[in-house]
Amino acid sequence: MDFNFSDDQEQLRDAVRKWVDKGYDFERRRGIEAKGGFSREAWDELAELGLGGLYIAEDDGGLGMGPVAGMVVMEELGRGIVLEPFAQTLIAGAVLSGYANADTKDGWLPRIAGGQAIVVLAYQERKSRYRLDLCDAKAVKAGDGWSLTGAKSVVPVGDEADAYLVPAKVDGKIALFLVERSASGVEARGYGTQDGGRAAEVVFDKADATLVTADGLAALEYAVDVGIAATCAEAVGVMDKTVALTVDYMNQRKQFGVTISTFQALRHRVADMKMQLELARSMSYYATLKLNAPADERRQALARAKYQLGTSMRYVAANSVQLHGGIGVTDEYIGSHYFRKLTQLEMTFGDTLHHLGEVSARMQDTAGVFA
């Protein structure tokens, strides 16, 4: 299998890396965090790079570059611990492209591709934990449209988004709807998140909704799998930079008159961090390449990937802090922000223990040993 990136993908990586390095430095990030954790200006700059259309076909106003391009972008955004939730644009583009009718596509996909509309997935409920089949939100027919009632938690930039993708039950079966934030009956309460970003609790009280698909559980599973693949790629970028920061610090910090990078025991720990990073990178590739596989195969692959990424994130984050010492957890030092990001990413779209259970539940009798 060829794991080399195409010229277009490398050019895309270079463009995003240059923007992160020059346009999204640590001071700007801290300023955005202090102002609430989201910057529409930074979002518009991402849109100017054409990134909103990666998962959207050219006929719908996008670039049609697909999952590998999305992975490349998310890695680079991870290196800069960018607060704006670009993964949500990939999710919205993929789900609407795959499930929405022509009118909904025409109304939203060009705007998502151009960055004029932010559409986010609002699926988590208080009692559901990470299970996708548990849903209390309900929708009923209302004239030519739908009326949706329910509450969703930890919705990325929920008080800034233009619309939400919302699963809700119709006659006992989950369907997927699109609800505009400006619709009557929608209330969003925003707050800061652990990584410095922004989320919201969103309440829908008989809000006007547009049906995306009646096969909502399948669409929701696909949306979450796209999110997992994006999260894995972002985590690789975060870990890559975390390891580099740790090595740089060890080459400067002195103890007993010599740099601590000369201590063999500490060098071994850095080698183990690098090993976990490369394991994570390979599983991120695996996750991305499985996004277009049949649903059962895709779900199993994404659970495997998220389990390995969670394990690697915990290891790299913890050892980075330990090798730094006290400075590793101070807010003034950038390394602590990478630690916080990894801590949150480990729990995004299902934590490590959840996905270990998913892998176990999806094993066949042979557990893949003799298959």
Secondary structure, DSSP 8 states (H G I E B T S, - for coil): ------HHHHHHHHHHHHHHHHHS-HHHHHHHHHTTS--HHHHHHHHHTTGGGTTS-GGGTS----HHHHHHHHHHHHHTT--S-HHHHHHHHHHHHHH--HHHHHHHHHHHHHTS--EEE----TTTTT-SS----EEEEETTEEEEEEEEEEEETTTT-SEEEEEEEETTEEEEEEEETTSTTEEEEEEE-TTS-EEEEEEEEEEEEEEEES-HHHHHHHHHHHHHHHHHHHHHHHHHHHHHHHHHHHTT-EETTEEGGG-HHHHHHHHHHHHHHHHHHHHHHHHHHTTTS-HHHHHHHHHHHHHHHHHHHHHHHHHHHHHHGGGGG-TTSHHHHHHHHHHHHHHTTS-HHHHHHHHHHT--TTTTS--
